[in-house]
């Protein structure tokens, strides 16, 4: 990869980490989106998934630290989703996915995430909320965990809109829960990939990626937990997701 392209990729990862961590997310869908816009988009699905998961672990940890520090974490909201999701994320990470199928699933996921983020833009942060029961939370956690393992994300892009639309928590409480959920699913996905002998992390490249996303995650999570109004952040994320989805879809047509 040319030095200029690699430098732009690092800048893109840095910006994505800022944007996603500000809403409590690890950023995997954004990292996959940015990588899809570079030469790394041609890498096999296992490589893309695992590197996105690893970056998720770093940024989700920072997001959780800042949102918990500001008093937004509610363990009663978080635990049912995490318990249900981790085994399913492990299974999803264990499975071998055909490259073309992965491209289709990832493209659909990016479009879906953009659509769901759009539906949450107008949600009032002061709406009355009610924490879901285990019977309500577990099916969603399990389903999202499996999808996360297949696609290579932490699941926050699925979980956050669902919780917000169902009015199970306020946006910043959702951010804290999403950070834990994303971390747990990313770790489970990596464990599943390792168990199926698919683990192919490039530590040299990850070192550069990690510096970019940690710096971005520190800035974004601190800002998001303390002062952010989330509307503009969501709009920017929607644009990135749609551009990346279009690029991957066009790539599928060119292969065909």
MOBELJO-V298793 format. One record per residue. N is the residue number from 1. SS is DSSP state (2 for helix, 1 for strand, 0 for the rest). PHI is phi in whole degrees, -180 to 180 (999 if undefined). PSI is psi in whole degrees, 0 to 359 (* if undefined). Layout:
n,ss,phi,psi
N,SS,PHI,PSI
N,SS,PHI,PSI
This chain:
n,ss,phi,psi
1,0,999,134
2,0,-61,148
3,2,-60,321
4,2,-64,315
5,2,-64,319
6,2,-65,320
7,2,-63,318
8,2,-66,324
9,2,-62,316
10,2,-63,320
11,2,-63,317
12,2,-61,317
13,2,-63,320
14,2,-60,313
15,2,-66,317
16,2,-61,318
17,2,-62,321
18,2,-62,309
19,2,-64,311
20,2,-70,316
21,2,-64,335
22,0,-66,340
23,0,-112,18
24,0,83,12
25,0,-100,155
26,0,-79,330
27,0,103,9
28,2,-56,315
29,2,-63,325
30,2,-70,319
31,2,-64,318
32,2,-63,322
33,2,-65,312
34,2,-64,316
35,2,-63,328
36,2,-66,338
37,0,-88,0
38,0,-123,185
39,2,-63,336
40,2,-67,344
41,2,-61,340
42,2,-87,355
43,0,-68,158
44,0,-67,158
45,2,-59,321
46,2,-61,319
47,2,-62,312
48,2,-62,313
49,2,-60,311
50,2,-68,322
51,2,-69,323
52,2,-66,319
53,2,-62,317
54,2,-61,316
55,2,-66,325
56,2,-56,315
57,2,-57,318
58,2,-68,308
59,2,-74,321
60,2,-63,324
61,2,-62,316
62,2,-65,318
63,2,-63,315
64,2,-63,317
65,2,-56,312
66,2,-73,320
67,2,-71,324
68,2,-68,319
69,2,-59,325
70,0,-85,2
71,0,86,23
72,0,-97,353
73,0,-84,134
74,0,-125,108
75,2,-64,331
76,2,-66,330
77,2,-77,320
78,2,-76,313
79,2,-55,312
80,2,-60,320
81,2,-65,316
82,2,-68,315
83,2,-59,319
84,2,-75,329
85,2,-83,324
86,2,-60,313
87,2,-62,323
88,2,-73,325
89,2,-66,323
90,2,-61,314
91,2,-63,315
92,2,-61,321
93,2,-71,334
94,2,-73,327
95,0,-71,146
96,0,-91,128
97,0,-116,130
98,0,-60,142
99,2,-58,315
100,2,-68,320
101,2,-63,319
102,2,-61,316
103,2,-60,318
104,2,-64,312
105,2,-63,318
106,2,-66,317
107,2,-60,315
108,2,-64,322
109,2,-65,317
110,2,-63,318
111,2,-66,316
112,2,-61,315
113,2,-62,318
114,2,-62,316
115,2,-63,316
116,2,-69,322
117,2,-61,322
118,2,-62,321
119,2,-69,341
120,2,-96,357
121,0,-59,319
122,0,-90,5
123,0,-68,132
124,0,-80,126
125,0,-66,345
126,0,-100,7
127,0,-61,147
128,0,-70,137
129,0,-127,162
130,0,-143,122
131,0,-64,135
132,0,-71,155
133,0,-77,169
134,2,-60,319
135,2,-66,334
136,2,-81,321
137,2,-81,322
138,2,-61,313
139,2,-59,320
140,2,-66,316
141,2,-61,316
142,2,-65,313
143,2,-64,317
144,2,-68,322
145,2,-60,316
146,2,-65,314
147,2,-61,321
148,2,-64,319
149,2,-66,324
150,2,-68,315
151,2,-89,330
152,0,98,32
153,0,-121,175
154,0,-92,346
155,0,100,354
156,2,-63,326
157,2,-67,339
158,2,-91,314
159,2,-69,313
160,2,-58,310
161,2,-62,323
162,2,-64,312
163,2,-63,319
164,2,-66,315
165,2,-67,328
166,0,-87,357
167,0,58,48
168,0,-92,347
169,0,-167,162
170,0,-77,160
171,2,-53,318
172,2,-77,332
173,2,-68,322
174,2,-62,319
175,2,-60,316
176,2,-65,315
177,2,-65,318
178,2,-61,322
179,2,-61,315
180,2,-66,315
181,2,-59,315
182,2,-65,315
183,2,-60,313
184,2,-63,316
185,2,-69,324
186,2,-65,317
187,2,-65,318
188,2,-65,321
189,2,-64,317
190,2,-63,318
191,2,-62,319
192,2,-64,318
193,2,-64,320
194,2,-65,319
195,2,-64,332
196,0,-99,16
197,0,59,36
198,0,-106,2
199,0,-70,117
200,0,-137,45
201,0,-67,132
202,0,-97,98
203,2,-65,328
204,2,-66,314
205,2,-68,320
206,2,-61,329
207,2,-61,317
208,2,-68,314
209,2,-58,317
210,2,-63,317
211,2,-60,317
212,2,-63,314
213,2,-78,330
214,2,-66,316
215,2,-61,315
216,2,-65,319
217,2,-65,322
218,2,-61,315
219,2,-68,309
220,2,-67,315
221,2,-68,323
222,2,-65,314
223,2,-64,315
224,2,-64,319
225,2,-71,330
226,2,-97,314
227,0,-135,349
228,0,-67,140
229,0,-97,125
230,2,-83,349
231,2,-59,310
232,2,-66,322
233,2,-59,314
234,2,-63,320
235,2,-63,319
236,2,-66,319
237,2,-62,319
238,2,-59,317
239,2,-62,314
240,2,-62,314
241,2,-62,317
242,2,-67,317
243,2,-60,315
244,2,-66,320
245,2,-62,317
246,2,-62,317
247,2,-61,316
248,2,-68,321
249,2,-64,317
250,2,-63,324
251,2,-63,323
252,2,-64,319
253,2,-67,323
254,2,-69,326
255,2,-67,318
256,0,-66,*
